[in-house]
Amino acid sequence: MANFFSDDSPTNLTEFTVSELSGSIKRTIESAFDHVRVRGEISGYRGPHSSGHAYFSLKDDKSRIDAVIWKGTFSKLKYRPEEGMEVIATGRVTTFPGSSKYQIVIEALEPAGAGALMALIEERKRRLAAEGLFDAARKQLLPYMPKVIGVVTSPTGAVIRDILHRISDRFPVHVLVWPVKVQGEGCGEEVANAIHGFNAIEPGGPLPRPDVLIVARGGGSLEDLWGFNDEIVVRAAAESAIPLISAVGHETDWTLIDYAADVRAPTPTGAAEMAVPVKADLEAQVANLGARLSGACSRQMESRRQNLRALARALPSLDQLLALPRRRFDEAAGSLGRSLELNTMNKRRSFERAASRLNADILARRIAERRQRLNERASLAERIVERMVDRLRSRLGRCDAALTAIPSRLQSQTGRARDRLTGLVARADAAVMAETRQRRHAITAHDRMLQSLSYKNVLMRGYAVIRDASDRPISRAAGLSTGTAVAIEFADGRVSAVTGERGEAVAPPSAREVKTAPAAPKSPKKSEPPAGQGSLF
């Protein structure tokens, strides 16, 4: 520090600028407190800043000092700061001239004694348990016979040799080792990365995916096992999709990974025993089960064989089985002829009943219906033709009126159109006449059909119809009694008669004259049936 004297100064005190004074204080404090250890409780810790630095305070019951951990130092800390944690911080004191504050720059951080470590573990355990990471419902069952086992441990310690030796003695399987640090700085991150790495292996890939994981480490102090109490390790063990066995320390050593793991083993050797069964015991069990299965199959086959023999003895002979069907066949063959005769008689009776329902009245009624329908169709056809002719005449009249109104300069075209219309009229008349002739021929053909089917044509050949008092035709002599009045219809009229004894008919004198029936309309000669046509009944 330089001394400056001024004759104008009323005193001999040195005059400093603000920057000079702040720098002098900074140098003085850093030289006096370049390496200190401070014990206090962490306050105001919110995690690392976006820049990677951590800012918080250390306090006791009376005082408070600001603290900072630079980014490069924070990543190397063995114990990460937590809110309310009592620690011993090692570093140097410096000032911040911009705000006239001083702070300690921490270079190392450790809990304040074993009691503080246990309190930190208990607080972390309580917080993680509240999140459900230690719930029994999250635990997975270990596979009974894994094909691949993944081991997370140090590759140079005795633990890996004990695990491999125990697995080879019990049940040799494929073992994958992920080498990690099991204590010291960076231990927790390596173990967590190893667990995530095993879970990231895809099934069926070039590297086999483990069926079970073992996280193992030998015994040690609380500080040696501290990496397995790290929160990142506990979360990785809880999130593992592969069943995980925790084998950290001896049987009396407990870490937080033991609560998050699916199964806790007291020792690494015990973890190997939990992971695989004993091959010799399995072989003995398989041999025992095979012998039992063979004996059971033999006894079952013998039992089935005896049952089959008993069933075979109980079966009837072939003659006994065929006796009843043979008898049924003989009876059916004997009754077949009689059944055919009865069936024929039943069919004949049915035919006779159907024939008795067929008479002349039904046929006459149908003929009358057909004649009426034909007459209706003929009248309808005539009306249709008349309407067509009227429409054509009306059209021709309209065309003629239109042609008359055409100017004289279009007379030549009108003449051609009139000729064309004349031809169309002629064609229309011819078509109408042809349609009329066709309909008339059809009606004439239907009339000829009706005349040919009429019973009056049969009467003209010498036959007669006998009717009772109700004018119903009589078809059998058995239906008449002696003295019954009947009417005999001939082709040219009717006569009355009275029945006598069987075989004769007597006509009363008063009924000798012939009653002339109204003559049926004569059809054209061409509609008469040809001579020699036989009866249709």
DOKE-888819 format. One record per residue (C-alpha): x, y, z. Coordinates in nm, 4 decimals, decimal comma, always signed. Example, Ala and Ser with C-alpha at 12.3 -4.5 7.8 and 13.67 -1.06 7.14 Angstrom:
! DOKE-888819
REC        x        y        z
REC  +1,2300  -0,4500  +0,7800
REC  +1,3670  -0,1060  +0,7140
END
This chain:
! DOKE-888819
REC        x        y        z
REC  +0,0000  +0,0000  +0,0000
REC  +0,1508  +0,3370  -0,0975
REC  +0,1301  +0,6467  +0,1237
REC  +0,0593  +0,9840  -0,0374
REC  +0,1033  +1,3114  +0,1489
REC  -0,0512  +1,6387  +0,0446
REC  +0,0302  +1,9819  +0,1737
REC  -0,3321  +2,0861  +0,1183
REC  -0,4741  +1,8015  +0,3346
REC  -0,5733  +1,9120  +0,6828
REC  -0,4725  +1,5668  +0,8154
REC  -0,2182  +1,3093  +0,7221
REC  -0,4862  +1,0434  +0,6280
REC  -0,4547  +0,8807  +0,2870
REC  -0,7291  +0,9440  +0,0340
REC  -0,8663  +0,6403  -0,1631
REC  -1,1108  +0,5979  -0,4430
REC  -1,3995  +0,3563  -0,3959
REC  -1,2451  +0,1008  -0,6298
REC  -0,9071  +0,1311  -0,4555
REC  -1,0630  +0,0796  -0,1139
REC  -1,2765  -0,2196  -0,2341
REC  -0,9725  -0,3808  -0,3971
REC  -0,7612  -0,3274  -0,0850
REC  -1,0297  -0,4892  +0,1322
REC  -1,0622  -0,7808  -0,1122
REC  -0,6864  -0,8462  -0,1086
REC  -0,6680  -0,8175  +0,2694
REC  -0,9555  -1,0616  +0,3300
REC  -0,8405  -1,3159  +0,0694
REC  -0,4851  -1,3134  +0,2101
REC  -0,6086  -1,3478  +0,5708
REC  -0,8805  -1,6102  +0,4994
REC  -0,7410  -1,7951  +0,1981
REC  -0,8188  -2,1414  +0,3454
REC  -1,0918  -2,1814  +0,6094
REC  -1,3360  -2,4461  +0,7323
REC  -1,6791  -2,3213  +0,8258
REC  -1,9500  -2,5225  +0,9995
REC  -2,3090  -2,4176  +0,9467
REC  -2,6543  -2,5027  +0,8142
REC  -2,7362  -2,4621  +0,4442
REC  -3,0083  -2,2054  +0,3885
REC  -3,1753  -2,0741  +0,0736
REC  -3,0529  -2,3561  -0,1525
REC  -3,2637  -2,3909  -0,4702
REC  -3,0367  -2,6116  -0,6758
REC  -2,7759  -2,5128  -0,9326
REC  -2,8312  -2,1929  -1,1304
REC  -2,8823  -2,2058  -1,5069
REC  -2,5121  -2,1187  -1,5359
REC  -2,4179  -2,4289  -1,3339
REC  -2,3092  -2,2351  -1,0223
REC  -2,4802  -2,2820  -0,6846
REC  -2,5645  -1,9890  -0,4578
REC  -2,6877  -2,0242  -0,0968
REC  -2,5996  -1,9256  +0,2605
REC  -2,4411  -2,0845  +0,5678
REC  -2,5908  -1,9868  +0,9023
REC  -2,5924  -2,0682  +1,2705
REC  -2,8117  -1,9387  +1,5495
REC  -2,6561  -1,5883  +1,5329
REC  -2,4903  -1,5151  +1,1989
REC  -2,5146  -1,5790  +0,8268
REC  -2,2603  -1,5818  +0,5430
REC  -2,3176  -1,6073  +0,1680
REC  -2,1650  -1,9051  -0,0116
REC  -2,1043  -2,0008  -0,3714
REC  -1,9890  -2,3191  -0,5429
REC  -1,8564  -2,2717  -0,8920
REC  -1,9680  -2,5012  -1,1706
REC  -1,6384  -2,6902  -1,2011
REC  -1,6278  -2,7604  -0,8266
REC  -1,9980  -2,8529  -0,7980
REC  -1,9669  -3,1493  -1,0363
REC  -1,6804  -3,2924  -0,8257
REC  -1,8497  -3,2767  -0,4853
REC  -1,8921  -3,6070  -0,3039
REC  -2,1913  -3,4759  -0,1071
REC  -2,4376  -3,2463  -0,2813
REC  -2,5824  -2,9570  -0,0779
REC  -2,9406  -2,9837  +0,0418
REC  -3,1663  -2,7357  +0,2213
REC  -3,1266  -2,7562  +0,6033
REC  -2,8219  -2,9818  +0,5857
REC  -2,5507  -2,9110  +0,8457
REC  -2,2140  -2,9229  +0,6730
REC  -1,8499  -2,8338  +0,7065
REC  -1,7443  -2,6207  +0,4118
REC  -1,3799  -2,5790  +0,3088
REC  -1,2836  -2,2840  +0,0932
REC  -1,1712  -1,9231  +0,0917
REC  -1,3357  -1,5956  +0,1826
REC  -1,3592  -1,3209  -0,0767
REC  -1,5554  -1,0061  -0,1396
REC  -1,7794  -0,8834  -0,4166
REC  -1,6868  -0,5152  -0,4737
REC  -1,9995  -0,4455  -0,6758
REC  -2,2241  -0,4702  -0,3648
REC  -1,9787  -0,4464  -0,0710
REC  -2,0520  -0,8054  +0,0345
REC  -1,8293  -1,0919  +0,1287
REC  -1,8824  -1,4633  +0,0711
REC  -1,7095  -1,7941  +0,1000
REC  -1,6138  -1,9785  -0,2179
REC  -1,6564  -2,3457  -0,1270
REC  -1,4082  -2,5966  -0,2632
REC  -1,5129  -2,9026  -0,0548
REC  -1,8282  -2,9941  +0,1332
REC  -1,8965  -3,2697  +0,3852
REC  -2,1681  -3,3410  +0,6384
REC  -2,0998  -3,2333  +0,9939
REC  -2,0402  -3,5804  +1,1463
REC  -2,2050  -3,9233  +1,1214
REC  -2,5139  -3,8026  +1,2970
REC  -2,5662  -3,5473  +1,0240
REC  -2,5235  -3,8163  +0,7563
REC  -2,7829  -4,0367  +0,9234
REC  -3,0196  -3,7442  +0,9572
REC  -2,9695  -3,6674  +0,5875
REC  -3,0362  -4,0297  +0,4959
REC  -3,3518  -4,0382  +0,7075
REC  -3,4817  -3,7144  +0,5586
REC  -3,4104  -3,8400  +0,2036
REC  -3,5664  -4,1750  +0,2826
REC  -3,8820  -4,0049  +0,4120
REC  -3,9097  -3,7834  +0,1048
REC  -3,8578  -4,0669  -0,1473
REC  -4,0967  -4,2933  +0,0413
REC  -4,3609  -4,0205  +0,0192
REC  -4,3209  -4,0356  -0,3604
REC  -4,3984  -4,4100  -0,3531
REC  -4,0558  -4,5305  -0,4659
REC  -4,0387  -4,7853  -0,1817
REC  -4,3941  -4,9246  -0,2162
REC  -4,4272  -5,3020  -0,2145
REC  -4,6676  -5,2807  -0,5090
REC  -4,3786  -5,1648  -0,7287
REC  -4,1682  -5,4712  -0,6501
REC  -4,1191  -5,7247  -0,9310
REC  -4,0806  -6,0998  -0,8957
REC  -3,7444  -6,2497  -0,9847
REC  -3,7432  -6,4925  -1,2802
REC  -3,7063  -6,8517  -1,1661
REC  -3,4446  -6,9469  -1,4243
REC  -3,2812  -6,6434  -1,5888
REC  -3,0769  -6,6843  -1,9058
REC  -2,8701  -6,3641  -1,8704
REC  -2,7683  -6,1847  -1,5481
REC  -2,6397  -5,8275  -1,5430
REC  -2,3990  -5,7293  -1,2623
REC  -2,3224  -5,3676  -1,1702
REC  -2,0035  -5,3587  -0,9582
REC  -1,6319  -5,2942  -0,9657
REC  -1,4516  -5,5257  -1,2086
REC  -1,1383  -5,5468  -0,9889
REC  -1,2829  -5,6313  -0,6455
REC  -1,3538  -5,9645  -0,4801
REC  -1,7275  -5,9136  -0,5145
REC  -1,7454  -5,9965  -0,8858
REC  -1,5335  -6,3086  -0,8365
REC  -1,7586  -6,4320  -0,5559
REC  -2,0704  -6,3737  -0,7683
REC  -1,9288  -6,5494  -1,0768
REC  -1,8007  -6,8413  -0,8697
REC  -2,1328  -6,8867  -0,6946
REC  -2,3315  -6,8698  -1,0190
REC  -2,1037  -7,1232  -1,1918
REC  -2,1404  -7,3644  -0,8965
REC  -2,5204  -7,3417  -0,8822
REC  -2,6371  -7,2852  -1,2404
REC  -2,3981  -7,1536  -1,5076
REC  -2,5601  -6,8758  -1,7128
REC  -2,4435  -6,5843  -1,9252
REC  -2,3240  -6,2947  -1,7037
REC  -2,2799  -5,9349  -1,8255
REC  -2,0668  -5,7052  -1,6051
REC  -2,1031  -5,3273  -1,6204
REC  -1,7914  -5,1852  -1,4503
REC  -1,8527  -4,8878  -1,2195
REC  -1,6927  -4,7096  -0,9257
REC  -1,8416  -4,8354  -0,6003
REC  -1,7231  -4,5495  -0,3777
REC  -1,5896  -4,1979  -0,4006
REC  -1,6724  -3,9122  -0,6286
REC  -1,9039  -3,9970  -0,9250
REC  -2,0016  -4,3369  -0,7836
REC  -2,3794  -4,2674  -0,7784
REC  -2,3931  -4,1353  -1,1343
REC  -2,2020  -4,4373  -1,2723
REC  -2,4285  -4,6859  -1,0924
REC  -2,7414  -4,5051  -1,2144
REC  -2,6077  -4,4945  -1,5721
REC  -2,5304  -4,8671  -1,5554
REC  -2,8886  -4,9494  -1,4474
REC  -3,0304  -4,7282  -1,7234
REC  -2,7882  -4,8825  -1,9735
REC  -2,8972  -5,2396  -1,8997
REC  -3,2638  -5,1362  -1,9325
REC  -3,1900  -4,9676  -2,2664
REC  -3,0729  -5,2942  -2,4269
REC  -3,3356  -5,4076  -2,6797
REC  -3,4545  -5,7714  -2,6686
REC  -3,3221  -5,9769  -2,9590
REC  -3,0322  -5,7382  -3,0261
REC  -2,6675  -5,8269  -3,0702
REC  -2,6148  -5,7856  -2,6934
REC  -2,8498  -6,0059  -2,4862
REC  -3,0842  -5,8219  -2,2494
REC  -3,0443  -5,9357  -1,8852
REC  -3,3350  -6,1075  -1,7127
REC  -3,2229  -5,9869  -1,3685
REC  -2,9781  -5,7220  -1,2387
REC  -2,7448  -5,7381  -0,9364
REC  -2,6030  -5,4162  -0,7897
REC  -2,3232  -5,5333  -0,5591
REC  -2,0497  -5,3918  -0,3363
REC  -1,8520  -5,5194  -0,0397
REC  -1,8772  -5,3872  +0,3139
REC  -1,7516  -5,0478  +0,4277
REC  -1,8209  -4,7429  +0,6380
REC  -2,1139  -4,5110  +0,5963
REC  -1,9001  -4,2751  +0,3928
REC  -1,7825  -4,5599  +0,1674
REC  -2,1406  -4,6661  +0,0932
REC  -2,2652  -4,3111  +0,0513
REC  -2,2875  -4,3339  -0,3286
REC  -2,5672  -4,5941  -0,2962
REC  -2,7693  -4,3453  -0,0887
REC  -2,7638  -4,0954  -0,3734
REC  -3,1088  -3,9944  -0,4968
REC  -3,0197  -4,0586  -0,8608
REC  -2,9295  -4,4212  -0,7787
REC  -3,2528  -4,4765  -0,5840
REC  -3,4658  -4,3404  -0,8687
REC  -3,2806  -4,5505  -1,1264
REC  -3,3404  -4,8670  -0,9199
REC  -3,7114  -4,7831  -0,8767
REC  -3,7575  -4,7130  -1,2499
REC  -3,5793  -5,0317  -1,3653
REC  -3,8010  -5,2527  -1,5803
REC  -3,5637  -5,5456  -1,5136
REC  -3,5968  -5,7059  -1,1677
REC  -3,3109  -5,5740  -0,9495
REC  -3,1304  -5,7314  -0,6525
REC  -2,9473  -5,4983  -0,4151
REC  -2,6365  -5,6527  -0,2536
REC  -2,4526  -5,3530  -0,1053
REC  -2,2372  -5,4085  +0,2045
REC  -2,2813  -5,6748  +0,4677
REC  -2,6055  -5,7951  +0,6212
REC  -2,6092  -5,5132  +0,8777
REC  -2,5443  -5,2412  +0,6167
REC  -2,8525  -5,0671  +0,4811
REC  -2,8599  -4,8124  +0,2020
REC  -3,1476  -4,6397  +0,0254
REC  -3,1071  -4,8578  -0,2853
REC  -3,2054  -5,1552  -0,0689
REC  -3,5527  -5,0017  -0,0209
REC  -3,6009  -4,9236  -0,3920
REC  -3,4707  -5,2594  -0,5215
REC  -3,7099  -5,5479  -0,5866
REC  -3,5123  -5,7804  -0,3563
REC  -3,2369  -5,7086  -0,0987
REC  -2,9618  -5,9656  -0,0535
REC  -2,7543  -5,9674  +0,2667
REC  -2,4312  -6,0217  +0,0715
REC  -2,3214  -6,0347  -0,2934
REC  -2,2916  -6,4149  -0,2615
REC  -2,6480  -6,4276  -0,1334
REC  -2,7571  -6,2218  -0,4355
REC  -2,6051  -6,4839  -0,6679
REC  -2,7911  -6,7571  -0,4797
REC  -3,1187  -6,5659  -0,5143
REC  -3,0674  -6,5077  -0,8854
REC  -3,0249  -6,8723  -0,9963
REC  -3,1496  -7,2077  -0,8645
REC  -2,9273  -7,5111  -0,7953
REC  -2,8809  -7,7080  -1,1141
REC  -2,8267  -8,0397  -0,9332
REC  -3,1497  -7,9961  -0,7395
REC  -3,3358  -7,9161  -1,0611
REC  -3,1924  -8,2230  -1,2334
REC  -3,2903  -8,4421  -0,9384
REC  -3,6378  -8,2917  -0,9332
REC  -3,6776  -8,3409  -1,3107
REC  -3,5592  -8,7029  -1,2800
REC  -3,8044  -8,7640  -0,9942
REC  -4,0901  -8,6056  -1,1897
REC  -3,9942  -8,8065  -1,5001
REC  -4,0011  -9,1322  -1,3025
REC  -4,3361  -9,0416  -1,1512
REC  -4,4715  -8,9517  -1,4968
REC  -4,3525  -9,2783  -1,6470
REC  -4,5091  -9,4800  -1,3647
REC  -4,8338  -9,2873  -1,3915
REC  -4,8464  -9,3447  -1,7693
REC  -4,7848  -9,7181  -1,7224
REC  -5,0567  -9,7464  -1,4600
REC  -5,2969  -9,5440  -1,6706
REC  -5,2339  -9,7588  -1,9801
REC  -5,2858 -10,0776  -1,7823
REC  -5,6096  -9,9425  -1,6341
REC  -5,7355  -9,8424  -1,9798
REC  -5,6364 -10,1860  -2,1176
REC  -5,8362 -10,3651  -1,8469
REC  -6,1375 -10,1402  -1,9063
REC  -6,1198 -10,2140  -2,2789
REC  -6,1161 -10,5893  -2,2149
REC  -6,4164 -10,5582  -1,9847
REC  -6,6083 -10,3536  -2,2398
REC  -6,5205 -10,6002  -2,5169
REC  -6,6624 -10,8887  -2,3105
REC  -6,9850 -10,6938  -2,2553
REC  -7,0411 -10,6308  -2,6276
REC  -7,3078 -10,8568  -2,7964
REC  -7,2266 -11,0870  -3,0895
REC  -7,2839 -10,9951  -3,4555
REC  -7,5895 -11,2216  -3,4879
REC  -7,7465 -11,0618  -3,1805
REC  -7,6884 -10,7144  -3,3232
REC  -7,8413 -10,8065  -3,6643
REC  -8,1339 -11,0162  -3,5397
REC  -8,3751 -10,7284  -3,4791
REC  -8,2931 -10,5404  -3,8049
REC  -8,3353 -10,8674  -4,0015
REC  -8,6777 -10,9278  -3,8483
REC  -8,7870 -10,5705  -3,9237
REC  -8,6696 -10,6111  -4,2829
REC  -8,8643 -10,9372  -4,3323
REC  -9,1816 -10,7808  -4,1898
REC  -9,1461 -10,4740  -4,4140
REC  -9,0913 -10,6937  -4,7222
REC  -9,4008 -10,9022  -4,6401
REC  -9,6273 -10,6003  -4,6004
REC  -9,4945 -10,4161  -4,9060
REC  -9,7385 -10,5764  -5,1601
REC -10,0461 -10,5115  -4,9484
REC  -9,9320 -10,1540  -4,8858
REC  -9,8972 -10,0925  -5,2595
REC -10,2532 -10,2223  -5,3209
REC -10,3943 -10,0025  -5,0433
REC -10,2064  -9,7029  -5,1758
REC -10,3467  -9,7651  -5,5265
REC -10,7026  -9,7928  -5,3906
REC -10,6586  -9,4674  -5,1914
REC -10,5308  -9,2873  -5,4997
REC -10,8273  -9,4188  -5,7066
REC -11,0775  -9,2968  -5,4444
REC -10,9099  -8,9560  -5,4409
REC -10,9286  -8,9402  -5,8175
REC -11,2967  -9,0363  -5,8188
REC -11,3771  -8,7704  -5,5570
REC -11,1996  -8,5081  -5,7666
REC -11,3811  -8,6265  -6,0847
REC -11,7208  -8,6066  -5,9116
REC -11,6654  -8,2369  -5,8464
REC -11,6215  -8,1712  -6,2229
REC -11,9643  -8,1027  -6,3954
REC -12,1142  -7,9096  -6,6873
REC -12,2274  -7,6148  -6,4727
REC -11,8734  -7,5269  -6,3749
REC -11,7585  -7,5494  -6,7361
REC -12,0562  -7,3425  -6,8563
REC -11,9877  -7,0773  -6,5934
REC -11,6228  -7,0575  -6,6949
REC -11,7174  -7,0347  -7,0630
REC -11,9622  -6,7530  -6,9854
REC -11,6930  -6,5697  -6,7894
REC -11,4434  -6,6094  -7,0727
REC -11,7041  -6,4910  -7,3304
REC -11,7809  -6,1858  -7,1189
REC -11,4118  -6,1044  -7,0828
REC -11,3648  -6,1429  -7,4601
REC -11,6606  -5,9122  -7,5294
REC -11,5216  -5,6556  -7,2897
REC -11,1794  -5,6729  -7,4509
REC -11,3310  -5,6450  -7,7990
REC -11,5353  -5,3371  -7,7036
REC -11,2275  -5,1905  -7,5350
REC -11,0212  -5,2541  -7,8472
REC -11,2853  -5,0883  -8,0676
REC -11,2945  -4,7844  -7,8396
REC -10,9158  -4,7643  -7,8440
REC -10,9113  -4,7842  -8,2245
REC -11,1805  -4,5168  -8,2490
REC -10,9867  -4,2882  -8,0153
REC -10,6696  -4,3454  -8,2180
REC -10,8552  -4,2633  -8,5408
REC -11,0035  -3,9507  -8,3833
REC -10,6629  -3,8385  -8,2593
REC -10,5090  -3,8983  -8,6026
REC -10,7936  -3,7107  -8,7729
REC -10,7543  -3,4253  -8,5263
REC -10,3838  -3,4143  -8,5943
REC -10,4465  -3,4229  -8,9675
REC -10,6986  -3,1393  -8,9332
REC -10,4461  -2,9319  -8,7368
REC -10,1762  -3,0073  -8,9923
REC -10,4102  -2,9127  -9,2758
REC -10,4998  -2,5828  -9,1066
REC -10,1311  -2,5111  -9,0503
REC -10,0488  -2,5881  -9,4111
REC -10,3303  -2,3604  -9,5345
REC -10,1803  -2,0682  -9,3362
REC  -9,8378  -2,1072  -9,4955
REC  -9,7527  -1,8182  -9,7354
REC  -9,7621  -1,8729 -10,1075
REC  -9,3830  -1,8536 -10,1341
REC  -9,3701  -2,1849  -9,9447
REC  -9,6284  -2,3598 -10,1642
REC  -9,3709  -2,5875 -10,3188
REC  -9,2522  -2,6980  -9,9759
REC  -9,6131  -2,7255  -9,8626
REC  -9,6897  -2,9541 -10,1548
REC  -9,4057  -3,1835 -10,0580
REC  -9,5144  -3,1768  -9,6931
REC  -9,8771  -3,2448  -9,7991
REC  -9,7634  -3,5400 -10,0052
REC  -9,5663  -3,6667  -9,7118
REC  -9,8607  -3,6201  -9,4775
REC -10,0859  -3,7918  -9,7290
REC  -9,8482  -4,0864  -9,7270
REC  -9,8408  -4,0870  -9,3482
REC -10,2214  -4,0722  -9,3360
REC -10,2406  -4,3609  -9,5783
REC  -9,9905  -4,5572  -9,3708
REC -10,1807  -4,4707  -9,0542
REC -10,5102  -4,5812  -9,2093
REC -10,3489  -4,8996  -9,3276
REC -10,1994  -4,9605  -8,9806
REC -10,5348  -4,8947  -8,8138
REC -10,7145  -5,1272  -9,0550
REC -10,4487  -5,3935  -9,0076
REC -10,4757  -5,3639  -8,6277
REC -10,8560  -5,3759  -8,6549
REC -10,8425  -5,6873  -8,8760
REC -10,5996  -5,8510  -8,6374
REC -10,8226  -5,7786  -8,3374
REC -11,1313  -5,8976  -8,5292
REC -10,9533  -6,2233  -8,6242
REC -10,8545  -6,2731  -8,2608
REC -11,2111  -6,2165  -8,1440
REC -11,3406  -6,4520  -8,4142
REC -11,0893  -6,7189  -8,3039
REC -11,2030  -6,6849  -7,9404
REC -11,5649  -6,7123  -8,0493
REC -11,4892  -7,0257  -8,2464
REC -11,3207  -7,1646  -7,9359
REC -11,6288  -7,0849  -7,7286
REC -11,8610  -7,2438  -7,9869
REC -11,6467  -7,5562  -8,0041
REC -11,6540  -7,5871  -7,6237
REC -12,0358  -7,5259  -7,5977
REC -12,2523  -7,8227  -7,4988
REC -12,5150  -7,7177  -7,7564
REC -12,2920  -7,8515  -8,0334
REC -12,3044  -8,1868  -7,8580
REC -12,6884  -8,1668  -7,8525
REC -12,6888  -8,1065  -8,2287
REC -12,5280  -8,4477  -8,2770
REC -12,8309  -8,6239  -8,1194
REC -12,7613  -8,6012  -7,7519
REC -12,9996  -8,4594  -7,4876
REC -12,9732  -8,3118  -7,1368
REC -13,2204  -8,4252  -6,8692
REC -13,2958  -8,1660  -6,6000
REC -13,4960  -8,1923  -6,2772
REC -13,7610  -7,9514  -6,1503
REC -13,4854  -7,7124  -6,0335
REC -13,3354  -7,7064  -6,3846
REC -13,0263  -7,8926  -6,2704
REC -12,8799  -8,1593  -6,5000
REC -12,9205  -8,5242  -6,3966
REC -12,6186  -8,7433  -6,4784
REC -12,7294  -9,0827  -6,3307
REC -13,0506  -9,2851  -6,3384
REC -13,0045  -9,3753  -5,9742
REC -13,0826  -9,0154  -5,8842
REC -13,4437  -9,0437  -6,0219
REC -13,7482  -9,2082  -5,8714
REC -14,0692  -9,3270  -6,0426
REC -14,3109  -9,0463  -6,1294
REC -14,0546  -8,7647  -6,1186
REC -14,1155  -8,4759  -6,3569
REC -13,8118  -8,4028  -6,5723
REC -13,7312  -8,1779  -6,8728
REC -13,5434  -8,3158  -7,1718
REC -13,3433  -8,0565  -7,3654
REC -13,2649  -8,1234  -7,7319
REC -13,0799  -7,9110  -7,9795
REC -13,4018  -7,7503  -8,1062
REC -13,5989  -7,7202  -7,7760
REC -13,7256  -7,8876  -7,4589
REC -13,9950  -8,1473  -7,3766
REC -14,1441  -8,2473  -7,0410
REC -14,1588  -8,6073  -6,9209
REC -14,2418  -8,8194  -6,6176
REC -14,0211  -9,1079  -6,5151
REC -14,1687  -9,4538  -6,5001
REC -14,0229  -9,7886  -6,4060
REC -13,6523  -9,8430  -6,4478
REC -13,5773  -9,8451  -6,8147
REC -13,8801  -9,6449  -6,9448
REC -13,9937  -9,2788  -6,9516
REC -14,3565  -9,1643  -7,0017
REC -14,4440  -8,8244  -7,1389
REC -14,7776  -8,6734  -7,0256
REC -15,0171  -8,5762  -7,3029
REC -15,0154  -8,2174  -7,1899
REC -14,6410  -8,2019  -7,2301
REC -14,6161  -8,3536  -7,5799
REC -14,5645  -8,0215  -7,7500
REC -14,2093  -7,8973  -7,7845
REC -14,0993  -7,5884  -7,5972
REC -13,8890  -7,3945  -7,8311
REC -13,5926  -7,2440  -7,6481
REC -13,4607  -6,9093  -7,7600
REC -13,2316  -6,9646  -8,0482
REC -12,8653  -6,8983  -7,9785
REC -12,7033  -6,6378  -8,2015
REC -12,5661  -6,7961  -8,5093
REC -12,2020  -6,7528  -8,5594
REC -12,0510  -6,7134  -8,9035
REC -12,0043  -7,0297  -9,0996
REC -11,6343  -7,0069  -9,0658
REC -11,6737  -7,0270  -8,6836
REC -11,8694  -7,3566  -8,6923
REC -11,6739  -7,6593  -8,5774
REC -11,5717  -7,8994  -8,8494
REC -11,7930  -8,1991  -8,9094
REC -11,6945  -8,5155  -8,7358
REC -11,5504  -8,3495  -8,4273
REC -11,5889  -8,5716  -8,1242
REC -11,7307  -8,4880  -7,7808
REC -11,5108  -8,2905  -7,5432
REC -11,6750  -8,4396  -7,2292
END
